[in-house]
Amino acid sequence: MSDRYQKGIEKLKIMNPDSYKTLEENLEDIAPDMARYVAEFAYGDIYSRSELDMKIRELVTIASITTLGSAQPQLKSHIHGALNVGCTPEEIIEVIMQMAVYAGFPKALNGIFSAKEVFEERDEKIGNSE
């Protein structure tokens, strides 16, 4: 295992370890190196930089994915990650709403509906564990 991979996995353990495991499993029979590249480059090289904290990185990522308008699974994964590193639902919604100015209302609305699904899923998990 490379140092980059290990650093990436450490970041992913903090943010959303289940998401990476699912990605790895979904790629193992067709493109196993792709999951490693995600861990090494995105998380080992970029997310591990010290200039921005994890909350800011996740909010920026949510903004960016929202503007794409076509990556709901990745958006949901990063919303989970943002919540896991201390972002509030209100901060997440505010970032997505601001994207209406730059990407349009349909993309922002899709982002808000994705966030709503994540919030409800997490609320259900909490409700089921009590």
N, C-alpha and C positions, 0 to 999 in steps of 0.2 A: 504494500500500500504506500502510495506517495504521501508526502507531507501535505500537499495540496488537498488530496482526497480526505485525509484525516481531519484537517482543519474544516473542510466543507461538511463532513459528517457531524462534527461537533456543533457547528452552527445549526444544521438541520435538526439535531436532537433538541435544541432549544426551541426552534421555531415550529416544526411540524414533522416529527419523525415518521408518522404513519403515511404522510403524503409521499415521502421519498421511497419508503418501502413499496408502496403501491406502484410508483413509477418504475422502480427497479424490476418488480415482478412483471409488469406489463411489457417491458422492453426485453426481458431476458431471452426470449426465443427469436427475436427479430433484430434488435440493435442494442445488445447489452452495453456496448461502449458509450452509448448516448447517456445513460444514467450516470455513468462515471464522469463523463464530461460535465454534466450538470453539477455534480458534487464538487468536482475539482475547480472548474472555472467560475461558475456563478457563485458558489458558496465558499470555496476554498480561497479563491483569488479576490473576488469582488466583495462579497458580504463580510469577509474577514478583515477588510481594511478598517483602520481606526478612525478615519475622518468623520464618519457618520455613525450614530448609534443605531441599534436594531429597530427601534420604533420609527425613526425617520426613514430608514431604508425601506421598511415595509409600507409606510404611507406613500412614499415615492413610487414604489412598485405597484401598489394598488391604483394610484393615479395613472400610471403608464398603461397597465393592463386594461383599465376602464376605457381609455381612449382607443384601444384596439377594437373594442366592441365585439370581439369574436373568440375570446379565450375564457369563457366562464369557468371551466374547471380550474384553470390556473388562478383566476381571480379569487375563487372560493378558497383555494389552498392558501393564498397569501392573506386573505382576510382572517382565516384561522391563525396563520402565523403572526399576524399583527396583534391579534387578541392575546396570543401566547407570550408575546414580548412586552405586553403592557399597554397597548393602544386601547382606547375606549371605543365602544360602538359609535358614540357621538363623533369622535375624531374621524373614524373611518367614513361615516356618512357624509361629513362635512367635506372631506377630500373628494369623494365621489361626486357630490353635488357641484363642487367647483369645476369639475371636468365638463359639465354641461356647457360652460362658457367656451371651452376650447374644442370639445369633441362633438357637442350636440346633445340635445335632450334624449334621443333614443339610446345612445350609448350610456349616458349617465343613469337613465332609468333602468337599463339592463343591469348596471352595476349595483344599483340600490336593491333591485330584486334579488340579486345574488347574495348581497350582504344580508338581506332579510332571511333568506334560506339558511345561511350559516348561523345567524343569531338564533333562529328557531331550533335548528339542530342542536346547538349547544345548550339551549334552555331545556330541551327534551332530555338530553343526557344528564343534566343536573337534576331534573325532576325525577328521572328514573333511578338515580343513585341515592336519593334521599329515603 
